[in-house]
């Protein structure tokens, strides 16, 4: 699954790959998602393509 430019790799895969959260019980938080929300994206963001508009 290709992550679009400007998006966070971890956020994108955790949102669109259902197998990651399948093992969690109902109402159980994903520890990686919680850690990611607390600590931010860091270097997980895919760089955007350089704009040629300006």
C-alpha positions in Angstrom: 0.0 0.0 0.0 1.6 3.3 -1.1 1.3 6.2 1.3 0.5 9.5 -0.4 3.0 12.4 -0.1 2.5 14.5 2.9 0.9 11.7 5.0 2.3 9.9 8.0 3.2 6.3 7.2 2.0 4.9 10.5 -1.2 6.8 10.6 -2.0 5.8 7.0 -1.3 2.1 7.5 -3.1 1.9 10.8 -6.1 3.6 9.2 -6.3 1.5 6.1 -4.8 -1.9 7.0 -7.5 -3.7 9.0 -5.2 -6.6 9.9 -3.2 -4.4 12.3 -6.2 -3.8 14.7 -7.9 -7.1 14.2 -6.2 -8.7 17.2 -7.5 -5.9 19.6 -10.6 -6.5 21.7 -13.6 -4.2 21.5 -12.9 -0.8 23.0 -9.2 -1.7 23.4 -6.7 1.0 22.2 -3.8 0.2 19.9 -0.6 0.9 22.0 1.3 2.0 18.9 -1.5 4.5 17.9 -1.7 5.9 21.5 2.1 6.3 21.6 2.0 8.0 18.2 -0.7 10.4 19.3 1.3 11.4 22.4 4.7 11.7 20.6 3.7 13.0 17.2 4.6 11.9 13.7 8.4 12.5 13.9 10.1 11.2 10.8 7.2 9.0 9.7 5.8 11.7 7.3 6.3 11.0 3.6 7.9 14.0 1.9 5.8 16.0 -0.5 6.8 16.4 -4.1 8.2 19.8 -4.9 5.6 22.2 -6.2 6.2 23.7 -9.6 3.3 26.2 -9.3 5.5 29.1 -8.0 
